[in-house]
Amino acid sequence: MHALLGIVDALPPLPWWAWAGFFTFIAAMLALDLGVFQRDSHEVKMKEALGWCAVWASLALAFNVLIYFWRGPELGQQFLASYLVELCLSVDNVFVFIMVFAFFKVPAKWQHRVLFWGILGAVIMRAIFILVGVSVLARFHWLIYIFGAFLVYTGIKMAIPSKEEAEVDPEHNVAVRLFRRWFPVATSDDERGHFFVRDQNRWAATPLFVVLIVIETTDVMFALDSLPAVLAITRDGFVALTSNIFAILGLRSLYFALSGIMKLFRFLKIGLAVILSFIGVKMLISAYVHISTGVSLGVIGGVIAVSVLASLLIPAPEVEKK
């Protein structure tokens, strides 16, 4: 109870309807997405994916304008910077999703269903992580230096190619192994895309549910990068949470839009490494040098633009094309 009160105390003094309104809107959009537009499971094509990317990006930018005029230019800039960083981090999620679906041979028409429930779980987990992180930083300010050092380390590690990252075996996932030990898993997928089926007069999980476990646990690992990155940009719980959630909600569309052309953006990961290192350094020197949100936003946007342009303009070596 004391910890819960600490989280509440760290939240910005916003009226209850602001929180209720935001989560009601998000719930309505998710219900509309799954219950109306995705009622019949199908393979999401590029055109449809790009359309949904535009929808979620437009909603995020509209909310950004609302924050700008409602709570001021500074928090408006913080929202945009946090949203862009989380969107870049989402590209790494897309790469992992591609490998997980390929490993388990998930049919294209069921991938949206898995990602929907996976991202719904990610929204809940990120909400808890961010609100707890805001509370902890408010009480223990010295943790900012640990977060900063972690981000610099993550940025350097991300910039260095690793064979371990290129070869992902979801079967080594601890959560999957524990689940299989305590709950039966059907030997074949249910053709209707269900997560649980009756198998030999007992309930059993389908391989599709195992894929969902992998997606959820993978997001926990990505949250370890996301949490300090967003808290380095803003300490406002409402801005941190809403920017993060808007970026996550666009992740499904981003996956279907980028899954076939990921190799075209080969320098984007280097750009993300630079951004994380920059944010980490900003946290480490925060007691001595103040870097404004406007400057941070310029650096983040500039690095993203250069990374994308370099990926499109500089041809890949012949070795990479094989």
N, C-alpha and C positions, 0 to 999 in steps of 0.2 A: 504493500500500500504506500509506503514511504517513497519507493522508487517511482510509482505511478504519479504521485503528487509532484515529484521532481520533474517529470516529463511535462506535466500540465503547466507547471510554473515557467518552464522554459519556452513555452509556445508564445507567439506574439499575441497581444491583446486584441484579438479579432472577435466579432460577434459570432455566436454559435451558427447563425444562418449562413455565414460564409463557408464554414466547413461542410455543413449539411448540404448547401447548394452545390458545392463542387462535387462531392461524392455522389449526390443524386444524379447530377448531369453525367458523370462517368458511368454509373450503373445503367442509366437509360441508354447511353450510346452503345455499351457492350451488349445490352439486351436487344437493341435494334440490329446490331451487327450479326449476332448469332441467331436470333429468333426470326429475323425477317430476311436480311440479305444473304445469310449463309444457312438458311433452313435446309436446303438440299445440298449435301456434301458434294463438292466438285473440285476439280483441279483449278487453282487460281492462276489465271493467265497474267502475262505482263501488263496488259492494258488495264485490267481490273485492279491489279496491285498498285500500279502507278496512280490510279484514281483514288484509292484509299490512302495512299501516301499523301496526296494533295489534300484530302479531307482532314487527316489528323494534323498535318503541318499548318493548315489554315486555322484550325481550331486552337492550336497552340499559340500561333501568332496573334489571333484575336484575343485570347486570354492574356497574352503579353501586353497588348494595348490596354486592356482593362486594368492590369496591375500598374501600368505606367501612370494612368490618370487617377486611379483610385488611391494608390499608396506611394506614388512619387517616382521620378525618373531613376533614382538610384536602384530601387528594388526592381524596376522594370528592366534595367540593364542586367541586374543579377539573374533575373529569371531567364533572359535570353542566353546569357553566357552558360548558365547551368544546363539549359535545354540543349545547346549545341554540344557541350562536352558529353552529356549522356547519350546524345544521338550518335556521336563518334564511337563511344564505347559499345553501343549497340551493334556496330559493324562486326566487332569481334564475336558477339553472340550469334550473328548470322552465320559466320564461318563455322562455329561449333554446331549449330543446328543442321547445317548441310551435312557435316560428317556423321552426326547422330542418326539422321534420317537415312543416310546411305548405308550405315552399318546395320541398322535394323530392317532395311528394305521397306520402309513405310510407304504405302501407295500415296501418290500425290493428292488424291481426293480426301485423305484423312489427315494430312499435315496441318491444315488450318484448324481442325478440331483440337489437335494436340496443343498447338501453339496458343489457342484461345484460353484453354484452362491453365496452361503453363504460365501465360502472362498474367492471368487473373491472380494466380498464386504469387507471382513476382510482385504485383502491385501491393498485395497485403504485406509481404515480407519487406519490401522497400519502405513502406509506410512505418513499420515498426523500427527498422534500422535507422532511418533518418531522424525520427522523433526522439529515439533514445540517444542518437549521436548528438543532436542539438542540445539535449539536456546534459549529457556528459561533458561536452565542451564548455557549456556555461558554468559548470561546477569545477572542472579540472582543465584550466586553460592551457597548461603545459603539454597536454596531449596533442596540441596543434603541431608541435615539433616532431612528434612520433609519426603523425599522419603525413607531414611534409616529407620526412625521410623515406617513408614507405612509398609515397608517390614517385619520388626521384628514383628509387630502386626499381619500381615497377616500370617506369619509363625506359630506363636503361635496359632492363631485361627484355622489354617488348621490342626494342630496336635491334636486339641481337637474335638472329634466326636460331631456332632450336628444333631438333628432330623430334623431341618429346612432344612439342606442341603440334607438330604436323601429323603425328600418329596417335589418335585418340581411340582408346578401346573402352567404350561405355560399360563393358562387362566387368571392368575392374572397379566400377563405382561402388563404394561402401554401402550406400543406401540401397542400391539394387540387390546386393548380396544379402543384406539383412532382411529385406522384404521377402526375397525368395526362400529364406530360411524359415520364416514364420507364416507365409501365406502361399497357397498353391498358385502356380502360373500355368495357364493353358499352353499346350504345345503349338497351337496355331492361332492366327488372328481371327477375330470375329469379322465376318464380311460386312456387317452393318456398322463397323467402327465403334463398337462398345468397348468400355474399359473393363467390364466384368461380365462373365457368362456363367451359365450352369454347365459344369463339366463333371460327368460321372456322379450326378446327384449331389454335387456340392458347388459352392461358388468359387470361382477361380478368376484371377486377374488375367487379362489378355496381354500379349507382348506390347500392345499399344499403350497400356497403362505403365509398363516398365519404361517405355520411351518417355512418358510424362514425368516419371520419377527422375530420370536422367536430366531432362530439361529443367526441372525445378531445382535440383541440387546444383546444377551448373550455374544457375542464376545466383545462387548464394555466393559462389566464388566470385562472380563478376561484381556482386554488390560490395565486396571488399575493396575493389578499386573505385567503384562509384561513390561510396559513402564519403571518404575523405576528399574526393575531388569536388563534390558538390558543396561540402561544408567549408572548403577553402574559398569558395566563391561567395557563399551567403550563409549567415547564421540564422536567417529568418526561416522558421520551420514551415510556414505556409508556402513561401516561395520555393524552398528546397524540395518540398514534397510534391507540389503541383508540377514543377518543371520536370522532375524525375518521372512522374506518372505519365505526363503527356508524351515524353520520349519513349517510354516503355510501350504505351498503347499503339504507337506507330511501328513497333518492332515487327509485328506479323506481316504487315504490308511491305516493310523494308526487306524482309526475308524473301518474299515472293518476287519482289522487284529486282533484287540484287543477286539471287541465288545462281542465275545463269551467267552473270557478268562480273562476278567478284574479282576475277583475275585482272580486270581492267583497272581496278583501283589498288594496284599493288603498293603504292607509296602512301596510302591512307594510314596504314598501321604505323609507319615511321612518323607521320604527322601527329598521330595520337600520342606516340611516345614523347614527342617534343612538347605537346600540350600538357601531358601529365607531369613531365619534369619541370616545366615552367610553373605550374600550379604548386608543385612541391617546394620549389625554391621560394616562391612567394610566401608560403606558409612559414618556411624556415627563417626568413628575414623580416617577417611581419612586425617584430618588435623594434626593428631599426629603420626599415624602409617601407613606406606605404605605397603600394601599387594600386591605383584606382581601378574601379570596376570597368570604366571606359577603356583604359589601357588594356586590361585583361581581355575584354571583349574583342578589341582590335587584334590582339595577338592570336586569340583562339580562331577568330574568323579568317585572319590572314593565313595562318598555318593550314587550315582546312582547305582554303582556296588554292594555295600553292601545291598542296598534296594532290588534290584532284586534277589540277592542270598538268602537273608533272606526270601523273599516271596516264593521262590521255595523250600528251604530246611526246613523251619519251618512249619509244618502242621497247618492248621487253627483249632481252637477249634470246638468241635462238635456243639456248639450253633450257630456258624457262618455258618455252612453247612446247617442248616435247612431252 
